[in-house]
C-alpha cells in the first residue's frame, strides 16, 4: 500500500532530521483514508494552506507525536440549491465539522 511508512523511516525518533517526512506521510495517509472526496480535500488543504477559513485555526493537529487531520468536511461557498457548482473546487472550502 502506498500510504505505509517506508522501512527506512520507521525508526525515526522525535529529534531526527527526517521527522518531517514521517509527518507528511501520516498526513497524506489520513487524506487518502477520507475516501472519494480525498482528492478534493487534498487540493483544498493545499489551496487553504491547512487553515480553516471559518475559525482561522490549523486543520492539521500538530500537538502530538503523530499529526492527524481533525474532523473536516467540504462546504460549498455558494450552496448547490442556489445554483452553486457541485464539483468546482472554486466553490468549495474545507472546514472543521
N, C-alpha and C positions, 0 to 999 in steps of 0.2 A: 504494500500500500504506500502511496506517495507521502502521506502525512506522518509517517513514523519518523522518529528522530534517528538520523544516521548513526551507525555504530561508533564512529569516531567522535561524536558529540555526546554520547550517553554518559561519559564520565566527567562531564563539565561540572564544576562547582561554582558557587556564588561569585567568586572573585576571578574566575578565569576570563581571559580576554575574548573568548568566543561565546560568552554567555548570551550576548545579544542575538547570535544566530539561533540559539535554542529558543529564545523568546519569540523570535519571528516564526519559527516552525510551529510553536504552540498556538500562536495567534492564527496562522494560516490554517492549521488543522481545525481550529474552532470555527473559522469561517466556512470551511468545506463541510463541516458537520451540520451546517444550517440548512442543508437540503437544496431544493430547486432554486430558491432565491439567493443562494450563497454568492453567486457571481455578481448579482446586483449589490448585495451587501458589501462585498469586497470593493467594488468600484466606488460605492458611496463612502466607504471608510476612507479610501484614498482622497476622494474629492473633498471631504469634510475634515481631512487631517485628523481623523479619530475623535472629533469633538461633536457632541450633541448640540444641534442648533437651538434647542429649547432652553436647556439649563447651562450650556457652555462648559460642561464637565466632560472628561475623557470617557469614551465608550469602552476603552480597554482598561481593566483594573490592573494597576502595576504595584499594588501594595504587598504582594506576596512573592514567594519564590517562583510560582508558576502563574504568569499573567494569563488572564482569561477575558473573554468578551462578556460584558454584562448582558443581561437580558435586553435585547434590542429588537426593534421592528421597523419596517419600512412604512412611512407615511407619505401620502400624496399631498403636494403643496396645494394644487387645485383639485378638489375632490372629483372622483370619477363621475359621480352622479351630477356634477355641474360641468360635464364635458371636459374634464381633465384627462390627460393622456395616461392610460393604464400602464404601459410598458416603456415610457420615455423616462430615462434616468434624470432628465432635467426637471421632471415633475415629482421627484422623489426626494425624501430626506430620511436619514437613519437616526432614529430617536430611541431613548430609553423607554422601556414599557411603562 
